[in-house]
Amino acid sequence: MLYERTNFSGKTMNVLLTNDDGIHAPGLWALIEAFSVHHRVTVVAPNRERSAVGHGITLHQPLRYEKIQGKKGGEVNAFSVNGTPADCVKLAVAEVLDIMPDIVVSGINPGANVGININYSGTVAAAKEATLAGIPAMAVSIQAPGTGQLKPVAGFAESLSIQMLEKKLPVGTFLNVNFPDLPMEEIRGVRWCKQGNRVSVQHFEKRRDPMNRSYFWQGVDEQGAYHQPNVDGRALYNRYVSITPVKCDMTDYDTLRDLAQWEISLKKGESHD
């Protein structure tokens, strides 16, 4: 059953926070500190790093969650799960939470999630899973693994969350937010962007283990400058925050209309009426 939205009438939210880097990741705790000042926060996140698992869910082993103690003083309503980011959102909605969250925020991921990388990202998948359940959501990432800019990024996410609930996104759409790894005063602004489709150069480094068996480390070459206009990666490259609305419905409607003109039959040699 889809979660039915209620009208947002104030600035105090019930917030579910998650990520793909694990319950103790600095980016997640930056969000906790930013949101817990004015909002009711619950954290449900993987018990270890689960980067690049995409929208995988756990089917062949039991899922468990346990409450953990907060850090930096006080206790945070936080739970770790032995599963994927999508598992965390599913389990939170079905079992952990007493009431549905007003919004789900996933991040802050150390490393940009732009272009085709959103297909692999556990951070983005958690936001998508929430959206599939009818809950407004966003994924938040920062361009490089440094932690110096996490506090202002988390503050921006909190402010944007309030706007999301006040102005309302279409059902089935979430926001993918990416920050340059720069001080706020060096960021040139915010750009509403489309997802880039530039393919990174993939490579595998072949090595040998002590038993002389081959194994491989997968890598990706840097893409450098982006030349497509108004795409997420180019905005980051040019020192802008990129915000991309992402739809869960992956249907290509233009092609769907074209396909309606095809003549296809279940029987060989028989035309379609």
N, C-alpha and C positions, 0 to 999 in steps of 0.2 A: 504493500500500500504506500502511495506517495504521501509524504508529509505535507499537509495543507498549511500554507503560509497564513500567518496572522498579520494584521495591520501593525506596523511598527510605529509606536506613538511617542517614543522617548529616546534618550541617548544611552540608557542602560540596557545592555544586551546579555543574553545567555550565549556564551561563546565556547565552541569546541575547537581546541588547537591540536594539531597533529603535524607530522613531518615524515621524511624517509631516512633521516640521519640518526634516529634513535632518541630515546627519552632524555638523554643527558646532553644533547647537542646545544651549543651556545645560541644558535639562531632560534631555536624553540624557546629557550628561557628568556631571550630578549622579548619575544612576543608575550610570554607570560607576564613579565614585568610591565609591559606597556598596557596590556588589556586588563590586568587584575586591579588596576587603580580605580576604574569606574565601572567594571563589568563583572558578571559572574562567570568565572572561567573553569572549564574542565579540560584536562589534557589526557588524551589517549593516543599513545605513540608507540612505535616498535621498540622492543627491548634491546635492539642492536641496529646498526646501520643496514638499511635496505634500499640503498640507492640503485637507480636504473632497473628496478623490478617491474616498471610499468604498472599496468592495472591487474597484475596477478593477484589471485586470492588463494587461500589455503583450503584444500579439499581432502588431502590424504593424511592429515595428522590433526590431533586435537588442538584447538585454540584455547589459550589460557591468558588471563590478565591478572595483574596484582597491583595493589596500591603501593605507591612509593612515597617517600618523604621528600618534601621540597628542600631546596637549598637556598642559600643566601638569607636564611632566617625565616621561621614560620613554616607552616605546612600548606602545600598546594594540593588541590584535589586532582591528583595526577595518577595515571595508570599506565603500566607498560604491558605490551601484548607481544606474544611470540609469533607474530605474523607480519604481513605486509601493510603498507599504508592504507590500501583499500580495505583490508581486514579490520584495521583499527576503526575506520569510520563505520563500517557495517556493524561491528560489535558494540561500538559506542551507542549507536542509535537503537540497536535491538535489545541490549542488555545493561549497559553501564549507566546511561543517563536516565534520570527520573522524568525529565521533560526534554522536549526536542530543542536543539539549539536554534537561535535566531540566525546564526551564521557559523560557517566552518572556515578556518584559516589554516593553511598548510605551509610550513616553512619555519624559519627563513633558510632556504637552501643555499649552501656555499658553492656557487657556480650557477651560471645563467641557464635557464630553461627556455630557450628560444628556438625558432625554426623547427626542424624535424625532431629535435631532441625532446619536445614535449610528448612524443609518442613513447619514449622510454622512461620518462621521469616518474618516480614514485610520488614526488611532491605534487605534481600536476594530477596524477591519478587519484590522490586522496580528495582533491577539490572536485574532480569529476564525479567520484563516487557519491559525495555529498549532494551534488547537483542532480544526479540520477534519483536520489531520494527526495528531491524537491526542496532541498535546503540551499539557500544562497551561500556561495563559496568563492574563495580566491586562493590562488597559489602565489607565494612570494619567494623570490630568489634574488641573490646578489651576485654580481658578475664574477667575483674572485673569492677564494676561500678565506680571505682575511676577515677578522671579527671587529675591526675598529669602527665600522659604520652600522653595526647591527641596531644600536639604540635608536638612531633617527629613522632607520628603515621601519622598525617595529612601530614607531610613533605614526609614521605615514600610513601603515597598514591599518592601524586602529581608526584613524580619521577617515580613510577610504571605506572601511567597513560600515561606518555610520551612514555615509552617503549612499552606499549600495542599498541599505535597507530603506532609506528615506525615498530614494528615486526608483528603486526596483529594477532589476534586470529581467529580461524575458525568461520565462520558465525554460529550463534546459540549457542556460548559458551561464558560464562562470568567467571570472577574470584571471588572467595570467599576468602577473606583475614582475618585472625585472628591473633591478637597480644597477647602475654603474657602481663599481667599487671606488667611490670618490666621496670626499666630504660634501655635505649638502650645498655649501656655497660654491662648489665647482660643478655642480650638476646644472645643465642649461635649462631644464624644464621637464615637462611630461609630454609624451607623444602617445596618442591612440593609434595602434599599429595593427596590421594584419600579420599573420604567422608567415615567416619566411619559409621557402621550400628548397633552399640551397642545400645540396648534399655535401656533407663533410667527407674528406679523404680518409678512408679507413685503412688501417694496416695492422698486421699481426707480426709480432717479434717472435721468431722461433728460437727456442732454447732447448738444452738437453739436461735431464735430471741425472743424479748419480748412477742410475741404472741404464743410462744412455737411451732413455725414451724421450721422444719429442713432447714438448708442451709449448703453449703459446700465450703471450700477453697481448691483449687487444688494445689498440691505441687509436687516437683520432688526431689528425693534423689540424693546426689552427687554420681557420677560414680566412683570416685577414679582413680587408675592407669589404663592405657589402655595397653592391651597386643597385639592388632593387629598391625602388622608392617605397617609402612608408612601410617597411617591414621591421619586425621587432629587433633583429640583430643589428640592423643599421642604426636604429635609434640608440642602442647601447653604445655602439662604436663611436657615435657622435656625442656621447655624454648626456643622453636623455634617459629618463625613466620610460620604459616601454610598458604599455598596458594593452593587452589583447583580449577581446571577448572571444571565448571559445565555446562552440556549440557541441553538445553531446550527440546530436543527430548528425551522423556523418554521411547522409544521403547527398549525392551529387544531383541536385534537382534539374540543372541544365541538361545533363546527360540523360536523366530519366525521361525528360520530354522527347529527346531525340530517339531514345530506345523504343518509344511507343510507335515509331514508324517502321521498326524492323518487322519482318515477317518471319516468325518463329513457330515451329510446330513440334509437337512431341514425336511425330512420326516422320521418318526420313522421306524427303521429297514432297512433303505435303505443305502447302502454303497456309499462312495464317489468315483467317477471315477478319 
